Amino acid sequence: MDIDKLRSLLEAIQQGHTSVDEALEHLRQLPYEDIGYARLDLHRALRNGMPEVVYCQGKTVQQATGILSRLWQHHDRVMGTRVSPEMADGILKEIPEAHYDPLSRLVTLVRTQNPALPENAPYILVVTGGTADMPVAEEAAQTIDFLGSRVVRAYDVGVAGIHRLFDQLDLLTRAAVIVSVAGMEGALTSVVGGLVGCPVIGVPTSVGYGASFNGLAALLAMLNACATGVAVVNIDNGFGAGVMAHRILQVGKSNPPGEA
């Protein structure tokens, strides 16, 4: 149950449209619902502003579909991550309202659209070292968009052709937050961090040859970045970077520079 649904329920009680017993039935499943193979955190949206997101990798199609279906009954916006095409086919058969993006591997369900943002709204910039980093970058970018923040993309601007990055300097310097996604040696994040004054979130990817150790080399490089103001999430964790970037942007909106 999200804040809007809870407010509507309380207003219905106040106006006499819903009895106390009926309201108790709605609230009985707070703070979670046990469906046997999962305990759904239905209270999470009230605590941190967004419903529980389903990590679908490792689950069966039936489990992922069941969890998404139950969350869809309680929330107007639901997301599942790391969804394979095969799993997506099963989910879409059971939940035809769902949308699947094969690049980001995200499944989303939306009843209410986010408010339209003005063209001059603060934005989060997602950059990648190469095209091979796009699946992780799109997981971040689409998560940001799903949460209601403005997102701008600048892909394939890695240090192997650093002039491509400098061509995006205007976008970089005007961004409120930057998500920097890179594999190989992960150098892009340190370079970006040295060019801008906003927070930079590094996302190491598992892209690279043998000595990249499936992203470990990029992770260590980003953790050891000499640029200041850089934080790092786990390997291939575009979703986590997207959520963090959105939260940073929201804090900035509620506390503009110079205000206590």
Stockholm file with secondary structure:
# STOCKHOLM 1.0

chainA/1-260         MDIDKLRSLLEAIQQGHTSVDEALEHLRQLPYEDIGYARLDLHRALRNGMPEVVYCQGKTVQQATGILSRLWQHHDRVMGTRVSPEMADGILKEIPEAHYDPLSRLVTLVRTQNPALPENAPYILVVTGGTADMPVAEEAAQTIDFLGSRVVRAYDVGVAGIHRLFDQLDLLTRAAVIVSVAGMEGALTSVVGGLVGCPVIGVPTSVGYGASFNGLAALLAMLNACATGVAVVNIDNGFGAGVMAHRILQVGKSNPPGEA
#=GR chainA/1-260 SS CCHHHHHHHHHHHHTTSSCHHHHHHHHTTCSCEECSSCEECTTHHHHHSSCCCEECTTSCHHHHHHHHHHHHHHCSEEEEESCCHHHHHHHHHHCTTCEEETTTTEEEEESSCCCCCCTTSCEEEEEESSGGGHHHHHHHHHHHHHHTCEEEEECSCCGGGTHHHHTTHHHHHHCSEEEEEECTTCHHHHHHHHHCSSCEEEEECSCSCGGGGGGHHHHHHHHTCSSSSEEECCTTCHHHHHHHHHHHHHHHHHSCTTCC
#=GC SS_cons         CCHHHHHHHHHHHHTTSSCHHHHHHHHTTCSCEECSSCEECTTHHHHHSSCCCEECTTSCHHHHHHHHHHHHHHCSEEEEESCCHHHHHHHHHHCTTCEEETTTTEEEEESSCCCCCCTTSCEEEEEESSGGGHHHHHHHHHHHHHHTCEEEEECSCCGGGTHHHHTTHHHHHHCSEEEEEECTTCHHHHHHHHHCSSCEEEEECSCSCGGGGGGHHHHHHHHTCSSSSEEECCTTCHHHHHHHHHHHHHHHHHSCTTCC
//
